[in-house]
Amino acid sequence: MWKSALRLSLLILVIGSVSPVVADEPEKIEPVQLNEAEQAFQDQLNNAVLVGYFSMESSKEGPNRPERYEIRRINKVSDSTWMFQTRVKYGSVDTVVPILVPVKWAEDTPMVSLTDFTIPGLGTFTCRVLFYEDRYAGTWQHGKEGGHMWGNIEKAKSSEPQSKPTRRSKE
């Protein structure tokens, strides 16, 4: 069970790139003006899939485990906050979730950066994930467990399913 919880935590760390706030009403958040580097970042991650690996330093099962995270859309909402519309697929849950994410810049390189951030029910996390050209890389920490994450940023294929929240009709 702890592996499932840890995997969900990693999912939140990378695709939400660690979510301090889930946006309640994303359609009401107005995007702000972008400079050239920010526009390139937005273009790169809109309709993108992060395909790569993560490691757990204490793992006896091998250093590299595959990971795949879908980002439907991102847009800047304030000086250092971006909204990531990410697909969360875990067990029977398959939905797109808007998540507000802090992004810092090292010249032309964007980086998600959180230190000792608590996600209720999941624990406390620290991470640094940077995006450059067609790659992402970073480190993560969850309690005593930590590791690395890395891979390629690919455009989602149009044949990939676009998940939508579903409602059951009353019969």
C-alpha positions, -999 to 999 in steps of 0.1 A, spaced: 0 0 0 28 25 8 42 19 -27 8 30 -42 7 60 -20 42 69 -29 35 65 -66 5 87 -63 27 112 -45 52 111 -73 24 116 -98 13 147 -80 49 159 -78 57 156 -114 25 162 -134 12 187 -110 48 194 -104 38 196 -68 5 213 -62 2 240 -35 -33 248 -46 -59 231 -68 -77 258 -87 -114 257 -79 -126 276 -110 -98 275 -136 -120 293 -162 -120 324 -140 -82 327 -138 -70 352 -164 -36 345 -181 -10 372 -178 13 387 -204 42 363 -213 78 371 -222 96 351 -249 109 324 -226 76 320 -208 58 317 -241 82 290 -252 76 272 -219 39 273 -223 41 261 -260 64 233 -249 41 220 -221 7 225 -237 -6 191 -248 26 174 -237 35 141 -221 65 136 -198 79 102 -206 108 90 -185 119 74 -153 122 80 -115 145 64 -90 141 57 -53 175 59 -35 165 32 -10 150 8 -35 163 -27 -38 142 -33 -69 165 -14 -93 173 23 -98 150 32 -127 112 29 -129 91 42 -158 68 71 -155 44 89 -178 25 122 -170 1 141 -192 -1 179 -192 -31 192 -212 -24 229 -208 -5 255 -188 -8 292 -184 8 318 -162 -16 333 -137 8 356 -117 45 365 -115 56 331 -103 24 309 -105 13 288 -134 -19 267 -137 -12 232 -150 -42 213 -163 -29 177 -158 -44 143 -164 -45 123 -132 -49 86 -138 -47 65 -107 -68 33 -101 -103 41 -112 -97 78 -113 -91 93 -147 -97 131 -149 -81 164 -157 -72 185 -127 -62 222 -126 -33 227 -103 -15 260 -93 23 256 -94 51 279 -84 77 283 -112 111 299 -108 135 309 -136 172 305 -139 178 327 -170 159 308 -197 152 276 -177 119 271 -158 120 251 -126 92 240 -102 106 244 -67 90 234 -34 105 229 0 87 210 28 53 214 13 26 193 30 -2 177 9 -29 166 33 -32 129 35 0 123 14 28 138 34 55 165 31 74 169 -1 104 188 -14 113 189 -51 131 207 -79 121 198 -114 135 218 -143 125 218 -180 150 224 -208 146 219 -245 129 185 -248 138 171 -214 129 174 -177 150 164 -147 148 168 -110 150 155 -75 122 147 -50 120 140 -13 90 125 6 99 120 42 129 97 44 125 85 8 139 105 -21 153 101 -56 156 115 -91 132 119 -120 141 125 -157 129 120 -192 117 135 -224 89 160 -231 68 148 -260 38 162 -277 7 141 -270 -5 122 -301 -40 132 -312 -50 95 -310 -44 95 -272 -77 95 -253 -88 129 -240 -103 122 -206 -133 142 -194 -150 140 -161 -181 118 -165 -214 120 -147 -237 91 -143 -273 98 -153 -301 88 -130 -321 60 -145 
